[in-house]
């Protein structure tokens, strides 16, 4: 199968998630804290020209859970691993934004239509988190004349990583 045919097949199979479902995943699965744009402790982290434009922000989260950050940083391979389960038992719920952002990662989801995710800003380098967001966003619409192999290669790599994490059967 050529790369463009693989792109079309994958695009049809893995459609973009509704932004409400992504929000639910962040809050309930990643145990992230939803953050308000007006939170005074968040302001120092909102760096102009690095984060999405304010009118395109679809959600702001602090990902801080011990087991989740270990998974996203690659210290634990999968949610099915014993190490993940042990860390999950020691996890505590936090409410203080400053503490959450000091020990965790800031995630700002970008949307063009407030229906699906189109991109993100992640404080720090957490490739597995980028791969999750890429999975949620789905593949972009690209005509065959503008198609480049890296588009499907990067997405397939993200899918493999998301599958390895154990959140979904893909």
GIRA-V545922 format. One record per pair of residues at least 6 apart in sequence whose ideal C-beta (glycine too) atoms are under 6 Angstrom apart, sorted by the first residue. I is the first residue (numbers start at 0). J is the second residue. D is the distance in whole Angstrom. If there is no record, write none. Layout:
I:J:D
I:J:D
//
This chain:
2:148:5
2:151:5
3:143:5
3:146:5
5:151:5
6:151:4
10:138:4
13:137:6
14:137:6
15:115:4
15:136:6
15:137:4
16:135:4
18:57:5
18:110:6
21:116:6
21:135:5
22:58:5
25:31:4
25:60:5
29:62:6
29:67:5
30:64:4
30:67:6
31:60:4
31:62:5
32:61:4
32:99:5
34:41:5
34:59:4
34:61:6
38:96:5
40:96:4
40:97:4
41:96:6
44:100:6
44:105:5
50:107:5
50:120:5
51:107:6
51:109:4
55:109:5
56:107:6
57:108:4
57:110:4
58:108:4
59:107:5
60:106:5
61:99:4
61:100:5
61:103:5
62:103:5
62:104:5
62:106:6
63:93:6
63:99:5
63:102:5
63:103:3
64:90:5
65:86:5
65:90:5
66:83:5
66:86:4
66:87:4
66:90:6
69:75:5
69:86:5
71:125:5
71:127:5
71:128:5
75:82:5
75:83:5
77:164:6
77:165:4
78:165:4
79:165:5
93:99:5
104:122:5
104:123:5
104:125:6
105:122:4
106:121:5
107:120:4
108:116:5
108:119:5
109:117:5
109:118:4
109:119:6
110:116:6
110:117:6
111:117:5
116:135:5
116:136:5
119:132:5
121:128:5
127:160:6
130:157:4
130:160:4
130:161:6
133:157:4
134:157:6
134:161:5
138:154:5
158:169:6
162:169:5
//
